[in-house]
């Protein structure tokens, strides 16, 4: 990574909650009630989406899924650089809005439910945005994660 890294304009999509699973001896210890014995979680559960990629069928969750993301969260870890804003674009032609990173702060925004389907439009509240170019200084460090909600 260098100062030329940029995340081009995009819209974040929602995701089902994935989980880490314990396999092998650690799984046996967990099921026996002795915890995971310090074992590492070494596999990610299967993708929980079930939908038609062409947009003809509605999306759905696979059986057993109990959570989904609706918000993206950026946690800014550093701010000792120039540039590097998260820039939001108004798709109706208004001026872009740049949110300058401040170390220790968080930025949350809505996600879409398009799910990669060509015939489905992005959700109205899901903003088109980019991670703009860092022009000088230290590298921009941030964490991007999802805020998950459980179903009632």
JODAZI-V192499 format. One record per helix or strand of 2 or more residues. SS is the DSSP state (@ for helix, = for strand). FROM is the first residue (numbers start at 1). TO is the last residue. If there is no record, write none. Layout:
ss->SS from->FROM to->TO
ss->SS from->FROM to->TO
This chain:
ss->= from->7 to->10
ss->= from->20 to->21
ss->@ from->24 to->31
ss->= from->43 to->44
ss->= from->49 to->50
ss->= from->60 to->61
ss->= from->67 to->76
ss->= from->81 to->83
ss->= from->86 to->89
ss->= from->97 to->99
ss->= from->106 to->110
ss->= from->128 to->131
ss->= from->134 to->137
ss->= from->142 to->150
